[in-house]
Amino acid sequence: MVGRNILDGLRKGKKDVYALNVQYVRSEFLKRDDQVLALRLQQEERLNARKKAAVDIDRARAYGNQDGVAYDQDADLDEDVTMDDAMGENYGSKTIVIDIGSQNLRLGLATDALPKTVPMVIARKAPRTETEDCEPRPKRLKLDEDAAAEELFGEEFAKEYNSMAADFKISRRANKRRVLPNSRELVTKWNSTNPPDLISEHNDPLRIDWTEIPADARSAPDYLIGTAALRIPEKSKPRYRLRWPLQHGWLNEQDYDSRNMLYRDFFLIIEESIKIELELTNKREWNQYNCVFIIPDLYEKLFVSKILEELIRDFGFPKVCFMQESIAASFGAGFSTACIVDMGAQKTSICCVEDGMCIEDCRVNLKYGGYDVTDTFVRMMLFDKFNYSEFNLMKRHDFLLAEELKERFTTLFDDNISVQFGDFHLRAHGQETRKYSFKIYDEGMLAPMGFFRPSIFSNASKLDGRRTLIPPSVDLYDNKRNDPLSIAQLAVVSYAEKNIPSAVTAAPTKISAPLLGTPMPPSSTPSKPKLPSHLNGAADDGTPQTSVAGSPPPEDLDADPSADPFSVTGIQPDTEILDRTVPIMPLDQAILTCIHQASGTDERKRRDFLGSIMLIGGASKTPNMGGYLEQRLRAAMPQYPKEILVAPPPRELDASVIVWKGGSVFGKLRMTNDSWIGQVEYDRLGSRILNYKCMWHW
């Protein structure tokens, strides 16, 4: 009967139907734990630990009998814990936890209370600086100070900005707030008629300590990282060019011409930070330290494989463990079930965690964050005739100044929004300090509101250089992409393609980066479950299937509470659309999309996730961000009037370091040896070991 079915299938054109291999079914190859190298090494490690513990107990008992003191073994001691750990060694003091971000790198030992924060930037010698080679940022259509406001950033931005201001004015009047009709005119007139005051450098008590560069180019360092790089004068001799190897959660392929140089700068920042911040200057000592490395929920396999190779080969760590951001956040906060919203500098990730594990289909990665708020805030002030018209975020002192102004003046409290007076000091190397006095109205409120109206952000250049140096990961057997992708992320891409034209770039003419396969076993390996058909792009018979990507929730969710706003319709976007579409969506809609995919039809689970939304990340520190988000979610889901709750991390933990804190908690646990990748395992299996060692489905 089997042979007859095979022949019938071949006559019908089904080429992927094969005869049953009786010998393979009867064999026990890779069907027992002792035949898998990773599991066998774990069993051997446990056995060696038991032997060592038994020898130590016998030695202690013998010494006790010699002294006439009976040895009392601790009955609560776990048999898998070695005696060194049980005798009080500070477990975790030899574990380094690394959390990378587009703007900051956080690292420290697992026993540290707080991590060290290092700007994720490197400065190298170059003929010209980044300011001299690149256009001013925010990008202007005209550099004329007397040009009309609409001509500075284009009609699209002017239309969107004026629309947001009008909607904000209507909402304030609806909330019985006082609104003056000529507030914008007062701001524009003041800013355009008040020049700065000059302060001599010796009279400025808060002058900046710039990084000193030797006059002799041969004795000047080849590179500098972190804060020292940001403090290099613009017109230093020799010139230095700043590079940020990580942008929007991806490797920054736009600013590099070589893949090797991009990787080199990325790992050089990490290496120098370990030497400087952790005072581990001798690299030979690193073989005594383990490493916990935090990666995004939606990661790229080639990138993670490269990180593993460098940490094992170059850094010399004996053991390495990878954790996803949302899992680390749940560890740090102590929550087993929550909806984690991580608002970083250039990306925002959303994921629902249940029982300490990420729900795969609900993972969302949005390409906007706190830096977009900074850029938009500066554009809004320049639109209103800001008296420092030469503002350029590519300049190092202007970038630091913009971050300072954002922290001081942006808020989501609309109680006291009125014409406000402010000032700041502009400190540039070799120039007198300039004190600017200015006025703002609603710019500090409208800029962070861009999280809920991302079309105001500058999205056109976020995909520049994408896939020119590093290709996507593909399976060696069927040549299909095997990077993780979720249903919720497909919904976000579909929303951006239909509703935000600036998020879609033109179709590329050719792919510059050559395709590279990752040495991954096929998804049908007996030891791992098969990928769902919607992620493979095809069913078992090879027939293309329609997508299960849910359509994004409409803005009028409260029109019909009984209807399901997340209905599964539409066709799954192809890889070309994914590569040229920036995944952005209003934050409240993205959270609801994530929760819907995580809960499905389970009403109890949906209520649990709606009541445990946790805001983390540096961008979440905007005043009243949680309260404003909760208000938007309640308006979108009126059928849950009391269940929705948005809260910061518990116990007054710093929202920007909660992910690193979770990695440090994991690094201090003794019974997590199943997740650690050793050098012997990597030597024999390479990156394929990730299939057995990751806490999630690789």
Secondary structure, DSSP 8 states (H G I E B T S, - for coil): -HHHHHHHHHHTT-TT-----HHHHH--TT-SGGGSHHHHHHHHHHHHHHHHHHHHHHHHHHHHHHHT------TT--TTS-HHHHTT--TTTTEEEEEE-SSEEEEEETT-SS-EEEES-EEEE-SS-HHHHS--SS--S---TTS-HHHHH-HHHHHHHHHHHHHHHHHHHHTT----TTHHHHHHHHHHH---EEE-GGG-TT--------SSTTTS-SEEEHHHHHTS-TT-SS-EEEE-SEETTEE--TT-S-HHHHHHHHHHHHHHHHHHHS----GGGGGG-EEEEEE-SS--HHHHHHHHHHHHHTS--SEEEEEEHHHHHHHHHT-SEEEEEEE-SS-EEEEEEETTEE-GGG-EEES--HHHHHHHHHHHHHHTT-S-TT--TTSHHHHHHHHHHHHHH--S--TT-S-EEEEEEE--TTS-EEEEEEEESSHHHHTGGGGG-GGGS--TTTTTTTTSSS--EE-TTT--B-S---HHHHHHHHHHHHH-GGGB----S---S--EE-----TT-TTS----HHHHTB-TTS-B-----B----S-GGG-TTS-TT-B-S----HHHHHTB-----HHHHHHHHHHHHHTT-HHHHHHHHT-EEEESGGGGSTTHHHHHHHHHHHH-TT-TTT--EE--STT--TTSHHHHHHHHHHT-SS-GGG-EEHHHHHHHGGGGHHHH-SS--
